[in-house]
Amino acid sequence: MIGRALAWIGKQVRETVEHIGFATRSLFVLIGHSFGALRRPGLITEQVHFIGNYSMVIIVVSGLFVGMVLGLQGYLTLNQYGAEEQLGKVVALSLLRELGPVVTALLFAGRAGTSLTAQIGLMKAGEQLSAMEMMAINPVQRVLAPRFIAGMIAMPILATIFSAVGIIGGYLIGVQLIGVDEGAFWSQMQAGVDIFNEIGNGLLKSFIFGVAVTFTALFQGYQAQPTPEDVSRATTRTVVIASLLVWGLDFVLTALMFNK
């Protein structure tokens, strides 16, 4: 009984390590082919539009409401200590450091990630990728690499928009609705937000999240079996794995960036 349990655990660990190793090797192969894809910028701009522009609505609406919640909750907390003028700084730091990149990445995984997985999976199920290989066209460079680059470009832009709209939402609640002094709101934000430590690190976070989420979506779609059932399961795996990667990377990056 114990021997079978240990054998099963060993098998699962070995398969997990093999899968992680295969995914890592696939990531480096995709990065290598991405340099060749840069010679065709039209493919990349088309995918940036598909990934970024179609995700704009959910990013803007979510950013606005997250900022409004931050403004309300931040005021209720700061008001207990007579520090309402710090509201702008609290809202900006919360969005730029943490909520902007993380929430955008999770929304990106749910909206764009699933679309990429389904798109690649259906192309594989329809044997379009096999047809490219028959015509001596590398599907990784022609199909996957432009989408990979587009995800890396779109994700920081979407995170910036999310944070900017969130700050506006915090301003509307804190200043226009509750009555916090407008000058104090913006001046404390300007004094407390550093371009490199907050904005720069937030953009770096969102870029890394974009790499992780986009690669996960493409990998799951490319490795899915060419059946509708497995393609649907691959889209589910994309959301689960990408979300876990975002949370794990967020902890590591936060520990490295903001440990002063």
C-alpha positions as CSV (number, residue, x, y, z in Angstrom):
1,M,0.0,0.0,0.0
2,I,2.7,2.5,1.0
3,G,4.9,1.3,-1.9
4,R,2.1,2.0,-4.4
5,A,1.4,5.4,-2.9
6,L,5.1,6.4,-3.1
7,A,5.3,5.1,-6.7
8,W,2.3,7.2,-7.6
9,I,3.8,10.3,-5.9
10,G,7.1,9.7,-7.7
11,K,5.3,9.3,-11.1
12,Q,3.4,12.6,-10.6
13,V,6.5,14.5,-9.6
14,R,8.5,13.1,-12.6
15,E,5.7,14.0,-15.0
16,T,5.4,17.5,-13.5
17,V,9.1,18.1,-13.8
18,E,9.1,16.9,-17.4
19,H,6.1,19.1,-18.2
20,I,7.8,22.1,-16.7
21,G,11.0,21.4,-18.5
22,F,9.2,21.0,-21.9
23,A,7.3,24.2,-21.3
24,T,10.5,26.1,-20.5
25,R,12.2,24.8,-23.6
26,S,9.1,25.8,-25.6
27,L,9.3,29.3,-24.2
28,F,12.9,29.7,-25.3
29,V,12.1,28.4,-28.7
30,L,9.2,30.9,-29.0
31,I,11.5,33.7,-27.9
32,G,14.0,32.7,-30.5
33,H,11.4,32.8,-33.3
34,S,10.1,36.1,-32.0
35,F,13.1,37.9,-33.4
36,G,12.2,36.7,-36.9
37,A,8.6,37.8,-36.4
38,L,9.8,41.4,-35.9
39,R,10.5,41.5,-39.6
40,R,6.7,41.5,-40.2
41,P,5.4,44.3,-38.0
42,G,2.0,44.2,-39.7
43,L,1.2,40.8,-38.1
44,I,2.2,42.2,-34.7
45,T,0.1,45.3,-34.9
46,E,-2.9,43.3,-36.0
47,Q,-2.6,41.1,-32.9
48,V,-2.0,44.1,-30.6
49,H,-5.3,45.4,-31.9
50,F,-7.0,42.1,-31.4
51,I,-5.6,41.5,-27.9
52,G,-5.5,45.0,-26.5
53,N,-8.3,46.9,-28.2
54,Y,-10.9,44.2,-27.6
55,S,-9.9,44.1,-23.9
56,M,-10.3,47.8,-23.4
57,V,-13.9,47.9,-22.2
58,I,-13.4,45.4,-19.4
59,I,-10.1,47.0,-18.4
60,V,-11.6,50.6,-18.2
61,V,-14.8,49.6,-16.4
62,S,-12.9,47.4,-13.9
63,G,-10.3,50.1,-13.3
64,L,-12.9,52.7,-12.7
65,F,-14.8,50.7,-10.1
66,V,-11.6,49.4,-8.4
67,G,-10.4,53.0,-8.0
68,M,-13.8,54.1,-6.6
69,V,-13.7,51.3,-4.1
70,L,-10.2,52.2,-3.1
71,G,-11.2,55.8,-2.7
72,L,-14.1,54.9,-0.5
73,Q,-12.3,52.3,1.6
74,G,-9.2,54.4,1.8
75,Y,-11.1,57.5,3.1
76,L,-13.0,55.4,5.7
77,T,-9.6,54.1,7.0
78,L,-7.6,57.3,6.8
79,N,-10.4,59.3,8.4
80,Q,-9.9,57.4,11.6
81,Y,-6.4,58.9,11.9
82,G,-7.2,62.4,10.5
83,A,-5.1,61.7,7.4
84,E,-7.7,62.2,4.6
85,E,-5.2,64.3,2.6
86,Q,-3.1,61.1,2.0
87,L,-6.0,59.6,0.0
88,G,-4.4,60.4,-3.4
89,K,-1.1,58.8,-2.4
90,V,-2.8,55.6,-1.1
91,V,-4.9,55.2,-4.2
92,A,-2.0,55.8,-6.5
93,L,0.4,53.5,-4.7
94,S,-2.1,50.7,-4.4
95,L,-2.9,50.8,-8.1
96,L,0.6,51.4,-9.5
97,R,2.3,48.9,-7.3
98,E,-0.2,46.1,-7.0
99,L,-3.7,46.2,-8.2
100,G,-3.1,47.7,-11.6
101,P,-0.7,45.0,-12.9
102,V,-2.3,42.1,-11.0
103,V,-6.0,42.7,-11.8
104,T,-5.1,43.6,-15.4
105,A,-3.2,40.4,-15.8
106,L,-6.1,38.3,-14.4
107,L,-8.6,40.1,-16.7
108,F,-6.2,39.7,-19.6
109,A,-6.0,36.0,-18.9
110,G,-9.8,35.7,-18.8
111,R,-10.4,37.8,-21.9
112,A,-7.4,37.6,-24.3
113,G,-5.8,34.5,-22.9
114,T,-8.8,32.3,-23.6
115,S,-9.3,33.8,-27.0
116,L,-5.7,33.0,-28.0
117,T,-5.9,29.4,-26.7
118,A,-9.2,28.8,-28.5
119,Q,-7.8,30.4,-31.7
120,I,-4.7,28.3,-31.8
121,G,-6.5,25.2,-30.7
122,L,-9.1,25.6,-33.5
123,M,-6.4,26.2,-36.0
124,K,-4.8,23.0,-34.9
125,A,-8.1,21.1,-35.0
126,G,-8.7,22.4,-38.5
127,E,-5.3,21.3,-39.6
128,Q,-4.3,24.8,-40.6
129,L,-1.0,24.5,-38.7
130,S,-0.2,21.2,-40.4
131,A,-0.9,22.8,-43.7
132,M,1.6,25.6,-42.9
133,E,4.2,22.9,-42.1
134,M,3.5,21.2,-45.5
135,M,4.1,24.5,-47.2
136,A,7.5,24.9,-45.3
137,I,6.1,27.7,-43.2
138,N,7.0,27.5,-39.5
139,P,3.7,28.0,-37.6
140,V,5.6,29.0,-34.4
141,Q,7.2,32.0,-36.2
142,R,4.2,32.8,-38.4
143,V,1.3,32.3,-35.9
144,L,2.6,32.1,-32.3
145,A,5.4,34.6,-32.3
146,P,3.4,37.7,-33.4
147,R,0.8,36.9,-30.8
148,F,3.5,36.5,-28.1
149,I,5.1,39.8,-29.0
150,A,1.6,41.5,-29.1
151,G,0.8,40.2,-25.6
152,M,4.0,41.6,-24.2
153,I,3.2,45.0,-25.8
154,A,-0.5,45.1,-24.9
155,M,-0.2,44.1,-21.3
156,P,1.8,47.1,-20.0
157,I,-0.4,49.5,-21.9
158,L,-3.6,47.9,-20.5
159,A,-2.1,48.0,-17.0
160,T,-1.3,51.7,-17.4
161,I,-4.8,52.5,-18.6
162,F,-6.2,50.5,-15.7
163,S,-4.2,52.4,-13.1
164,A,-4.9,55.8,-14.7
165,V,-8.7,55.2,-14.8
166,G,-8.5,53.8,-11.3
167,I,-6.9,57.0,-10.0
168,I,-9.7,59.0,-11.7
169,G,-12.2,56.8,-10.0
170,G,-10.6,57.4,-6.6
171,Y,-10.6,61.2,-7.4
172,L,-14.3,61.1,-8.2
173,I,-15.2,59.4,-4.9
174,G,-12.7,61.1,-2.7
175,V,-12.8,64.7,-4.0
176,Q,-16.0,65.1,-5.9
177,L,-18.3,62.9,-3.7
178,I,-16.8,62.9,-0.2
179,G,-15.1,66.3,-0.3
180,V,-11.4,65.7,0.3
181,D,-9.3,68.8,-0.6
182,E,-8.4,68.5,-4.3
183,G,-5.0,70.2,-3.9
184,A,-4.0,67.8,-1.1
185,F,-5.2,64.8,-3.1
186,W,-3.0,65.6,-6.1
187,S,0.0,67.1,-4.3
188,Q,0.3,64.1,-1.9
189,M,0.1,61.8,-4.8
190,Q,2.8,63.7,-6.7
191,A,5.0,63.8,-3.7
192,G,4.5,60.1,-2.8
193,V,4.8,58.4,-6.2
194,D,8.3,57.9,-7.6
195,I,8.6,57.4,-11.3
196,F,11.1,54.5,-11.1
197,N,10.1,52.8,-7.9
198,E,6.3,52.8,-8.5
199,I,5.6,53.5,-12.1
200,G,8.7,51.7,-13.5
201,N,8.4,48.6,-11.3
202,G,4.7,48.4,-12.0
203,L,5.4,48.5,-15.8
204,L,8.0,45.8,-15.3
205,K,5.5,43.7,-13.4
206,S,2.9,44.0,-16.1
207,F,5.5,43.1,-18.8
208,I,6.5,39.9,-17.0
209,F,2.8,39.1,-16.4
210,G,2.2,39.6,-20.1
211,V,5.0,37.2,-21.0
212,A,3.6,34.6,-18.5
213,V,-0.1,34.9,-19.5
214,T,0.5,35.1,-23.3
215,F,2.9,32.1,-23.3
216,T,0.5,30.0,-21.2
217,A,-2.4,30.7,-23.6
218,L,-0.3,30.0,-26.7
219,F,1.3,26.9,-25.2
220,Q,-2.0,25.4,-24.1
221,G,-3.6,26.0,-27.4
222,Y,-0.6,24.6,-29.4
223,Q,-0.4,21.5,-27.2
224,A,-4.1,20.8,-27.1
225,Q,-5.4,17.7,-28.9
226,P,-7.2,18.6,-32.2
227,T,-10.6,17.9,-30.8
228,P,-13.3,20.4,-29.7
229,E,-13.4,18.8,-26.2
230,D,-9.7,19.2,-25.6
231,V,-9.6,22.7,-26.9
232,S,-12.3,23.7,-24.5
233,R,-10.4,22.1,-21.6
234,A,-7.2,23.9,-22.8
235,T,-9.0,27.3,-22.4
236,T,-9.9,26.4,-18.9
237,R,-6.4,25.3,-18.1
238,T,-5.2,28.7,-19.5
239,V,-7.2,30.7,-17.0
240,V,-6.2,28.4,-14.0
241,I,-2.5,28.2,-14.8
242,A,-2.1,31.8,-15.8
243,S,-3.9,33.0,-12.7
244,L,-1.7,30.9,-10.5
245,L,1.4,32.1,-12.3
246,V,0.4,35.8,-11.9
247,W,-0.1,35.4,-8.1
248,G,3.1,33.5,-7.7
249,L,5.2,35.9,-9.8
250,D,3.5,38.8,-8.0
251,F,4.8,37.6,-4.6
252,V,8.3,37.1,-6.0
253,L,8.5,40.4,-7.8
254,T,7.0,42.3,-4.9
255,A,9.6,40.8,-2.5
256,L,12.4,41.8,-4.9
257,M,11.1,45.3,-5.8
258,F,9.6,46.7,-2.6
259,N,11.7,45.1,0.2
260,K,13.3,48.4,1.3
